[in-house]
Amino acid sequence: MELGKQNIGHPIEDGDQMLVEIFGQTKKQLFDPSFPVINAVSNVICALSFGHQFDFEDENFQKLIQGLGFLVKFSSGFFHVVNHNLD
């Protein structure tokens, strides 16, 4: 797959299909959709960035998601403190 020549529709459709299946399994019960949505969006980004999609249950993929979550929390806290100290 050459950079700039990839079809972005396929990974997005795969993520959509996975979300439809997960949401269908809830049997119309209330649930927190954040985990499956984060997984689907992250998997689309991985497919477009690295040319590889992961299974949602893949241990390495889950570690990647957890690491990204940690980075976001850490950096947002760090920048909040820095910004607050600059005021």
Distance bins in CASP14 RR format, pairs under 12 A and 6 or more apart:
PFRMAT RR
TARGET T0000
AUTHOR 0000-0000-0000
RMODE 2
METHOD distances of the structure
MODEL  1
1 7 0 0 0 0 1 0 0 0 0 0 0
1 8 0 0 0 0 0 1 0 0 0 0 0
1 10 0 0 0 0 0 1 0 0 0 0 0
1 11 0 0 0 0 0 1 0 0 0 0 0
1 47 0 0 0 0 1 0 0 0 0 0 0
1 48 0 0 0 0 1 0 0 0 0 0 0
1 49 0 0 0 0 0 1 0 0 0 0 0
1 50 0 0 0 0 0 1 0 0 0 0 0
1 51 1 0 0 1 0 0 0 0 0 0 0
1 52 0 0 0 0 1 0 0 0 0 0 0
2 51 0 0 0 0 0 1 0 0 0 0 0
3 48 0 0 0 0 0 1 0 0 0 0 0
3 49 0 0 0 0 0 1 0 0 0 0 0
3 50 0 0 0 0 0 1 0 0 0 0 0
3 51 0 0 0 0 1 0 0 0 0 0 0
4 48 0 0 0 0 1 0 0 0 0 0 0
4 51 0 0 0 0 0 1 0 0 0 0 0
5 51 0 0 0 0 0 1 0 0 0 0 0
6 12 0 0 0 0 0 1 0 0 0 0 0
6 44 0 0 0 0 0 1 0 0 0 0 0
6 47 0 0 0 0 1 0 0 0 0 0 0
6 48 1 0 0 1 0 0 0 0 0 0 0
6 49 0 0 0 0 0 1 0 0 0 0 0
6 50 0 0 0 0 0 1 0 0 0 0 0
6 51 1 0 0 1 0 0 0 0 0 0 0
6 52 0 0 0 0 0 1 0 0 0 0 0
7 13 0 0 0 0 1 0 0 0 0 0 0
7 14 0 0 0 0 0 1 0 0 0 0 0
7 47 0 0 0 0 0 1 0 0 0 0 0
7 48 0 0 0 0 0 1 0 0 0 0 0
7 51 0 0 0 0 0 1 0 0 0 0 0
8 14 0 0 0 0 0 1 0 0 0 0 0
8 15 0 0 0 0 0 1 0 0 0 0 0
8 44 0 0 0 0 1 0 0 0 0 0 0
8 45 0 0 0 0 0 1 0 0 0 0 0
8 47 0 0 0 0 1 0 0 0 0 0 0
8 48 1 0 0 1 0 0 0 0 0 0 0
8 49 0 0 0 0 0 1 0 0 0 0 0
8 51 0 0 0 0 0 1 0 0 0 0 0
9 15 0 0 0 0 0 1 0 0 0 0 0
9 16 0 0 0 0 1 0 0 0 0 0 0
9 17 0 0 0 0 0 1 0 0 0 0 0
9 44 0 0 0 0 1 0 0 0 0 0 0
9 47 0 0 0 0 1 0 0 0 0 0 0
9 48 0 0 0 0 1 0 0 0 0 0 0
10 16 0 0 0 0 0 1 0 0 0 0 0
10 17 0 0 0 0 0 1 0 0 0 0 0
10 43 0 0 0 0 0 1 0 0 0 0 0
10 44 0 0 0 0 1 0 0 0 0 0 0
10 47 1 0 0 1 0 0 0 0 0 0 0
10 48 0 0 0 0 0 1 0 0 0 0 0
10 51 0 0 0 0 0 1 0 0 0 0 0
10 53 0 0 0 0 1 0 0 0 0 0 0
11 17 0 0 0 0 0 1 0 0 0 0 0
11 18 0 0 0 0 0 1 0 0 0 0 0
11 40 0 0 0 0 1 0 0 0 0 0 0
11 41 0 0 0 0 0 1 0 0 0 0 0
11 42 0 0 0 0 0 1 0 0 0 0 0
11 43 1 0 0 1 0 0 0 0 0 0 0
11 44 1 0 1 0 0 0 0 0 0 0 0
11 45 0 0 0 0 1 0 0 0 0 0 0
11 46 0 0 0 0 1 0 0 0 0 0 0
11 47 1 1 0 0 0 0 0 0 0 0 0
11 48 1 0 0 1 0 0 0 0 0 0 0
11 49 0 0 0 0 0 1 0 0 0 0 0
11 50 0 0 0 0 0 1 0 0 0 0 0
11 51 0 0 0 0 1 0 0 0 0 0 0
11 52 0 0 0 0 1 0 0 0 0 0 0
11 53 1 0 0 1 0 0 0 0 0 0 0
11 54 0 0 0 0 0 1 0 0 0 0 0
12 18 0 0 0 0 0 1 0 0 0 0 0
12 19 0 0 0 0 0 1 0 0 0 0 0
12 40 0 0 0 0 1 0 0 0 0 0 0
12 41 0 0 0 0 1 0 0 0 0 0 0
12 43 0 0 0 0 1 0 0 0 0 0 0
12 44 1 0 1 0 0 0 0 0 0 0 0
12 45 0 0 0 0 0 1 0 0 0 0 0
12 47 0 0 0 0 1 0 0 0 0 0 0
12 48 0 0 0 0 1 0 0 0 0 0 0
12 53 0 0 0 0 0 1 0 0 0 0 0
13 19 0 0 0 0 0 1 0 0 0 0 0
13 20 0 0 0 0 0 1 0 0 0 0 0
13 40 0 0 0 0 0 1 0 0 0 0 0
13 43 0 0 0 0 0 1 0 0 0 0 0
13 44 0 0 0 0 1 0 0 0 0 0 0
13 47 0 0 0 0 0 1 0 0 0 0 0
13 53 0 0 0 0 0 1 0 0 0 0 0
14 20 0 0 0 0 0 1 0 0 0 0 0
14 21 0 0 0 0 0 1 0 0 0 0 0
14 39 0 0 0 0 0 1 0 0 0 0 0
14 40 0 0 0 0 1 0 0 0 0 0 0
14 41 0 0 0 0 0 1 0 0 0 0 0
14 43 1 0 0 1 0 0 0 0 0 0 0
14 44 1 0 0 1 0 0 0 0 0 0 0
14 46 0 0 0 0 0 1 0 0 0 0 0
14 47 1 0 0 1 0 0 0 0 0 0 0
14 48 0 0 0 0 0 1 0 0 0 0 0
14 52 0 0 0 0 0 1 0 0 0 0 0
14 53 1 0 0 1 0 0 0 0 0 0 0
14 54 0 0 0 0 0 1 0 0 0 0 0
14 55 0 0 0 0 0 1 0 0 0 0 0
14 56 0 0 0 0 0 1 0 0 0 0 0
15 21 0 0 0 0 1 0 0 0 0 0 0
15 22 0 0 0 0 1 0 0 0 0 0 0
15 23 0 0 0 0 0 1 0 0 0 0 0
15 36 0 0 0 0 1 0 0 0 0 0 0
15 37 0 0 0 0 1 0 0 0 0 0 0
15 38 0 0 0 0 0 1 0 0 0 0 0
15 39 0 0 0 0 1 0 0 0 0 0 0
15 40 1 0 1 0 0 0 0 0 0 0 0
15 41 0 0 0 0 1 0 0 0 0 0 0
15 42 0 0 0 0 0 1 0 0 0 0 0
15 43 1 0 0 1 0 0 0 0 0 0 0
15 44 1 0 0 1 0 0 0 0 0 0 0
15 45 0 0 0 0 0 1 0 0 0 0 0
15 46 0 0 0 0 0 1 0 0 0 0 0
15 47 0 0 0 0 1 0 0 0 0 0 0
15 48 0 0 0 0 0 1 0 0 0 0 0
15 53 0 0 0 0 1 0 0 0 0 0 0
15 54 0 0 0 0 0 1 0 0 0 0 0
15 55 0 0 0 0 0 1 0 0 0 0 0
15 56 0 0 0 0 1 0 0 0 0 0 0
16 22 0 0 0 0 0 1 0 0 0 0 0
16 23 0 0 0 0 0 1 0 0 0 0 0
16 36 0 0 0 0 0 1 0 0 0 0 0
16 37 0 0 0 0 0 1 0 0 0 0 0
16 40 1 0 0 1 0 0 0 0 0 0 0
16 41 0 0 0 0 0 1 0 0 0 0 0
16 43 0 0 0 0 0 1 0 0 0 0 0
16 44 0 0 0 0 1 0 0 0 0 0 0
17 23 0 0 0 0 0 1 0 0 0 0 0
17 24 0 0 0 0 0 1 0 0 0 0 0
17 36 0 0 0 0 0 1 0 0 0 0 0
17 40 0 0 0 0 1 0 0 0 0 0 0
17 43 0 0 0 0 0 1 0 0 0 0 0
17 44 0 0 0 0 0 1 0 0 0 0 0
17 53 0 0 0 0 0 1 0 0 0 0 0
17 56 0 0 0 0 0 1 0 0 0 0 0
18 24 0 0 0 0 0 1 0 0 0 0 0
18 25 0 0 0 0 0 1 0 0 0 0 0
18 36 1 0 0 1 0 0 0 0 0 0 0
18 37 0 0 0 0 0 1 0 0 0 0 0
18 39 1 0 0 1 0 0 0 0 0 0 0
18 40 1 0 1 0 0 0 0 0 0 0 0
18 41 0 0 0 0 0 1 0 0 0 0 0
18 42 0 0 0 0 0 1 0 0 0 0 0
18 43 1 0 0 1 0 0 0 0 0 0 0
18 44 0 0 0 0 0 1 0 0 0 0 0
18 53 0 0 0 0 1 0 0 0 0 0 0
18 54 0 0 0 0 0 1 0 0 0 0 0
18 55 0 0 0 0 1 0 0 0 0 0 0
18 56 1 0 0 1 0 0 0 0 0 0 0
18 57 0 0 0 0 0 1 0 0 0 0 0
19 25 0 0 0 0 0 1 0 0 0 0 0
19 26 0 0 0 0 0 1 0 0 0 0 0
19 33 0 0 0 0 1 0 0 0 0 0 0
19 34 0 0 0 0 0 1 0 0 0 0 0
19 35 0 0 0 0 0 1 0 0 0 0 0
19 36 1 0 1 0 0 0 0 0 0 0 0
19 37 1 0 0 1 0 0 0 0 0 0 0
19 38 0 0 0 0 0 1 0 0 0 0 0
19 39 0 0 0 0 1 0 0 0 0 0 0
19 40 1 0 1 0 0 0 0 0 0 0 0
19 41 0 0 0 0 1 0 0 0 0 0 0
19 43 0 0 0 0 0 1 0 0 0 0 0
19 44 0 0 0 0 0 1 0 0 0 0 0
19 56 0 0 0 0 0 1 0 0 0 0 0
20 26 0 0 0 0 0 1 0 0 0 0 0
20 33 0 0 0 0 0 1 0 0 0 0 0
20 36 0 0 0 0 0 1 0 0 0 0 0
20 40 0 0 0 0 0 1 0 0 0 0 0
21 36 0 0 0 0 1 0 0 0 0 0 0
21 40 0 0 0 0 0 1 0 0 0 0 0
21 56 0 0 0 0 1 0 0 0 0 0 0
22 31 0 0 0 0 1 0 0 0 0 0 0
22 32 0 0 0 0 0 1 0 0 0 0 0
22 33 0 0 0 0 1 0 0 0 0 0 0
22 34 0 0 0 0 0 1 0 0 0 0 0
22 35 0 0 0 0 1 0 0 0 0 0 0
22 36 1 0 1 0 0 0 0 0 0 0 0
22 37 0 0 0 0 1 0 0 0 0 0 0
22 38 0 0 0 0 0 1 0 0 0 0 0
22 39 0 0 0 0 1 0 0 0 0 0 0
22 40 0 0 0 0 1 0 0 0 0 0 0
22 56 0 0 0 0 1 0 0 0 0 0 0
22 57 0 0 0 0 0 1 0 0 0 0 0
23 29 0 0 0 0 0 1 0 0 0 0 0
23 30 0 0 0 0 0 1 0 0 0 0 0
23 31 0 0 0 0 1 0 0 0 0 0 0
23 32 0 0 0 0 0 1 0 0 0 0 0
23 33 1 0 0 1 0 0 0 0 0 0 0
23 36 1 0 0 1 0 0 0 0 0 0 0
23 37 0 0 0 0 1 0 0 0 0 0 0
23 40 0 0 0 0 0 1 0 0 0 0 0
24 31 0 0 0 0 0 1 0 0 0 0 0
24 33 0 0 0 0 0 1 0 0 0 0 0
24 36 0 0 0 0 0 1 0 0 0 0 0
25 31 0 0 0 0 1 0 0 0 0 0 0
25 33 0 0 0 0 0 1 0 0 0 0 0
25 36 0 0 0 0 1 0 0 0 0 0 0
26 32 0 0 0 0 0 1 0 0 0 0 0
26 33 0 0 0 0 1 0 0 0 0 0 0
26 36 0 0 0 0 1 0 0 0 0 0 0
31 37 0 0 0 0 0 1 0 0 0 0 0
32 38 0 0 0 0 0 1 0 0 0 0 0
33 39 0 0 0 0 0 1 0 0 0 0 0
33 40 0 0 0 0 1 0 0 0 0 0 0
33 41 0 0 0 0 0 1 0 0 0 0 0
34 40 0 0 0 0 0 1 0 0 0 0 0
34 41 0 0 0 0 0 1 0 0 0 0 0
34 42 0 0 0 0 0 1 0 0 0 0 0
34 65 0 0 0 0 0 1 0 0 0 0 0
34 69 0 0 0 0 0 1 0 0 0 0 0
35 41 0 0 0 0 0 1 0 0 0 0 0
35 42 0 0 0 0 0 1 0 0 0 0 0
35 56 0 0 0 0 1 0 0 0 0 0 0
35 62 0 0 0 0 0 1 0 0 0 0 0
35 65 0 0 0 0 1 0 0 0 0 0 0
35 66 0 0 0 0 0 1 0 0 0 0 0
35 69 0 0 0 0 0 1 0 0 0 0 0
36 42 0 0 0 0 0 1 0 0 0 0 0
36 43 0 0 0 0 0 1 0 0 0 0 0
36 56 1 0 0 1 0 0 0 0 0 0 0
36 57 0 0 0 0 0 1 0 0 0 0 0
36 65 0 0 0 0 0 1 0 0 0 0 0
37 43 0 0 0 0 0 1 0 0 0 0 0
37 44 0 0 0 0 0 1 0 0 0 0 0
37 56 0 0 0 0 0 1 0 0 0 0 0
37 65 0 0 0 0 0 1 0 0 0 0 0
38 44 0 0 0 0 0 1 0 0 0 0 0
38 45 0 0 0 0 0 1 0 0 0 0 0
38 56 0 0 0 0 0 1 0 0 0 0 0
38 61 0 0 0 0 0 1 0 0 0 0 0
38 62 0 0 0 0 0 1 0 0 0 0 0
38 64 0 0 0 0 0 1 0 0 0 0 0
38 65 1 0 0 1 0 0 0 0 0 0 0
38 66 0 0 0 0 0 1 0 0 0 0 0
38 67 0 0 0 0 0 1 0 0 0 0 0
38 68 0 0 0 0 1 0 0 0 0 0 0
38 69 0 0 0 0 1 0 0 0 0 0 0
38 72 0 0 0 0 0 1 0 0 0 0 0
39 45 0 0 0 0 0 1 0 0 0 0 0
39 46 0 0 0 0 0 1 0 0 0 0 0
39 53 0 0 0 0 0 1 0 0 0 0 0
39 54 0 0 0 0 1 0 0 0 0 0 0
39 55 0 0 0 0 0 1 0 0 0 0 0
39 56 1 0 1 0 0 0 0 0 0 0 0
39 57 0 0 0 0 1 0 0 0 0 0 0
39 58 0 0 0 0 1 0 0 0 0 0 0
39 61 1 0 0 1 0 0 0 0 0 0 0
39 62 0 0 0 0 1 0 0 0 0 0 0
39 64 0 0 0 0 0 1 0 0 0 0 0
39 65 1 0 0 1 0 0 0 0 0 0 0
39 66 0 0 0 0 0 1 0 0 0 0 0
39 68 0 0 0 0 0 1 0 0 0 0 0
40 46 0 0 0 0 0 1 0 0 0 0 0
40 47 0 0 0 0 0 1 0 0 0 0 0
40 53 0 0 0 0 0 1 0 0 0 0 0
40 54 0 0 0 0 0 1 0 0 0 0 0
40 56 0 0 0 0 1 0 0 0 0 0 0
40 61 0 0 0 0 0 1 0 0 0 0 0
40 65 0 0 0 0 0 1 0 0 0 0 0
41 47 0 0 0 0 0 1 0 0 0 0 0
41 48 0 0 0 0 0 1 0 0 0 0 0
41 65 0 0 0 0 0 1 0 0 0 0 0
41 68 0 0 0 0 0 1 0 0 0 0 0
42 48 0 0 0 0 0 1 0 0 0 0 0
42 49 0 0 0 0 0 1 0 0 0 0 0
42 50 0 0 0 0 0 1 0 0 0 0 0
42 53 0 0 0 0 0 1 0 0 0 0 0
42 54 0 0 0 0 1 0 0 0 0 0 0
42 56 0 0 0 0 1 0 0 0 0 0 0
42 58 0 0 0 0 0 1 0 0 0 0 0
42 61 1 0 0 1 0 0 0 0 0 0 0
42 62 0 0 0 0 0 1 0 0 0 0 0
42 63 0 0 0 0 0 1 0 0 0 0 0
42 64 1 0 0 1 0 0 0 0 0 0 0
42 65 1 0 1 0 0 0 0 0 0 0 0
42 66 0 0 0 0 0 1 0 0 0 0 0
42 67 0 0 0 0 0 1 0 0 0 0 0
42 68 1 0 0 1 0 0 0 0 0 0 0
42 69 0 0 0 0 1 0 0 0 0 0 0
42 72 0 0 0 0 0 1 0 0 0 0 0
43 49 0 0 0 0 0 1 0 0 0 0 0
43 50 0 0 0 0 0 1 0 0 0 0 0
43 51 0 0 0 0 0 1 0 0 0 0 0
43 52 0 0 0 0 1 0 0 0 0 0 0
43 53 1 0 1 0 0 0 0 0 0 0 0
43 54 1 0 1 0 0 0 0 0 0 0 0
43 55 0 0 0 0 1 0 0 0 0 0 0
43 56 1 0 0 1 0 0 0 0 0 0 0
43 57 0 0 0 0 0 1 0 0 0 0 0
43 58 0 0 0 0 1 0 0 0 0 0 0
43 61 1 0 0 1 0 0 0 0 0 0 0
43 62 0 0 0 0 0 1 0 0 0 0 0
43 64 0 0 0 0 1 0 0 0 0 0 0
43 65 0 0 0 0 1 0 0 0 0 0 0
44 50 0 0 0 0 0 1 0 0 0 0 0
44 51 0 0 0 0 0 1 0 0 0 0 0
44 52 0 0 0 0 0 1 0 0 0 0 0
44 53 0 0 0 0 1 0 0 0 0 0 0
44 54 0 0 0 0 0 1 0 0 0 0 0
45 51 0 0 0 0 0 1 0 0 0 0 0
45 52 0 0 0 0 0 1 0 0 0 0 0
45 53 0 0 0 0 0 1 0 0 0 0 0
45 54 0 0 0 0 0 1 0 0 0 0 0
45 61 0 0 0 0 0 1 0 0 0 0 0
45 64 0 0 0 0 0 1 0 0 0 0 0
45 65 0 0 0 0 0 1 0 0 0 0 0
45 68 0 0 0 0 1 0 0 0 0 0 0
46 52 1 0 0 1 0 0 0 0 0 0 0
46 53 1 0 0 1 0 0 0 0 0 0 0
46 54 1 0 0 1 0 0 0 0 0 0 0
46 55 0 0 0 0 0 1 0 0 0 0 0
46 56 0 0 0 0 0 1 0 0 0 0 0
46 58 0 0 0 0 0 1 0 0 0 0 0
46 60 0 0 0 0 0 1 0 0 0 0 0
46 61 1 0 0 1 0 0 0 0 0 0 0
46 64 1 0 0 1 0 0 0 0 0 0 0
46 65 0 0 0 0 1 0 0 0 0 0 0
46 68 0 0 0 0 0 1 0 0 0 0 0
47 53 1 0 1 0 0 0 0 0 0 0 0
47 54 0 0 0 0 1 0 0 0 0 0 0
47 61 0 0 0 0 0 1 0 0 0 0 0
49 64 0 0 0 0 0 1 0 0 0 0 0
50 60 0 0 0 0 0 1 0 0 0 0 0
50 61 0 0 0 0 0 1 0 0 0 0 0
50 64 0 0 0 0 0 1 0 0 0 0 0
52 58 0 0 0 0 0 1 0 0 0 0 0
52 60 0 0 0 0 0 1 0 0 0 0 0
52 61 0 0 0 0 1 0 0 0 0 0 0
52 64 0 0 0 0 0 1 0 0 0 0 0
53 61 0 0 0 0 1 0 0 0 0 0 0
54 60 1 0 0 1 0 0 0 0 0 0 0
54 61 1 1 0 0 0 0 0 0 0 0 0
54 62 0 0 0 0 1 0 0 0 0 0 0
54 63 0 0 0 0 0 1 0 0 0 0 0
54 64 0 0 0 0 1 0 0 0 0 0 0
54 65 0 0 0 0 1 0 0 0 0 0 0
55 61 1 0 0 1 0 0 0 0 0 0 0
55 62 0 0 0 0 1 0 0 0 0 0 0
56 62 0 0 0 0 1 0 0 0 0 0 0
56 65 0 0 0 0 1 0 0 0 0 0 0
57 65 0 0 0 0 0 1 0 0 0 0 0
58 64 0 0 0 0 1 0 0 0 0 0 0
58 65 0 0 0 0 1 0 0 0 0 0 0
59 65 0 0 0 0 0 1 0 0 0 0 0
59 66 0 0 0 0 0 1 0 0 0 0 0
60 66 0 0 0 0 0 1 0 0 0 0 0
60 67 0 0 0 0 0 1 0 0 0 0 0
61 67 0 0 0 0 0 1 0 0 0 0 0
61 68 0 0 0 0 0 1 0 0 0 0 0
62 68 0 0 0 0 0 1 0 0 0 0 0
62 69 0 0 0 0 0 1 0 0 0 0 0
63 69 0 0 0 0 0 1 0 0 0 0 0
63 70 0 0 0 0 0 1 0 0 0 0 0
64 70 0 0 0 0 0 1 0 0 0 0 0
64 71 0 0 0 0 0 1 0 0 0 0 0
65 71 0 0 0 0 0 1 0 0 0 0 0
65 72 0 0 0 0 0 1 0 0 0 0 0
66 72 0 0 0 0 0 1 0 0 0 0 0
66 73 0 0 0 0 0 1 0 0 0 0 0
67 73 0 0 0 0 1 0 0 0 0 0 0
67 74 0 0 0 0 1 0 0 0 0 0 0
67 75 0 0 0 0 0 1 0 0 0 0 0
68 74 0 0 0 0 0 1 0 0 0 0 0
68 75 0 0 0 0 0 1 0 0 0 0 0
69 75 0 0 0 0 1 0 0 0 0 0 0
69 76 0 0 0 0 1 0 0 0 0 0 0
70 76 0 0 0 0 0 1 0 0 0 0 0
70 77 0 0 0 0 0 1 0 0 0 0 0
70 78 0 0 0 0 0 1 0 0 0 0 0
71 77 0 0 0 0 0 1 0 0 0 0 0
71 78 0 0 0 0 0 1 0 0 0 0 0
71 79 0 0 0 0 0 1 0 0 0 0 0
72 78 0 0 0 0 0 1 0 0 0 0 0
72 79 0 0 0 0 0 1 0 0 0 0 0
73 79 0 0 0 0 0 1 0 0 0 0 0
73 80 0 0 0 0 0 1 0 0 0 0 0
74 80 0 0 0 0 0 1 0 0 0 0 0
74 81 0 0 0 0 0 1 0 0 0 0 0
75 81 0 0 0 0 0 1 0 0 0 0 0
75 82 0 0 0 0 0 1 0 0 0 0 0
75 83 0 0 0 0 0 1 0 0 0 0 0
76 82 0 0 0 0 0 1 0 0 0 0 0
76 83 0 0 0 0 0 1 0 0 0 0 0
77 83 0 0 0 0 1 0 0 0 0 0 0
77 84 0 0 0 0 1 0 0 0 0 0 0
78 84 0 0 0 0 0 1 0 0 0 0 0
78 85 0 0 0 0 0 1 0 0 0 0 0
79 85 0 0 0 0 0 1 0 0 0 0 0
79 86 0 0 0 0 0 1 0 0 0 0 0
80 86 0 0 0 0 0 1 0 0 0 0 0
80 87 0 0 0 0 0 1 0 0 0 0 0
81 87 0 0 0 0 0 1 0 0 0 0 0
END
